[in-house]
Amino acid sequence: MTGNNPFEKLDKAFENRVRLQIMSVLMANERYDFNSLKELLGITDGNLASHLKALEKDEYILVNKTFVGRKPNTNYEATKKGKQAFEQHLNALEQLIRLQKGM
């Protein structure tokens, strides 16, 4: 297969629905906190944490831990690498859709 195959350009990190949703939120917002993400996506703490860890491992997101008063506050933001990877993934999906329409 050559580099022209849109399937080769899909990023495995975004095959999971939750990671796709997290990156969508972070692309539309400069940063988002853990509890707001959990509420928006309707998932458990553990489920969200595991997907955030996977995106952090791939260096697609940054984790910012601060305190608001005495309460810990964790925010996430997409890195430049993460934004580029997500845009490439979306472009590959668009190419696949165009190919299917052309058949």
Beta strands, then each sheet from edge to edge (+ up, - down):
strand 1: 32-33
strand 2: 61-68
strand 3: 71-78
sheet 1: 1+ 3- 2+
end
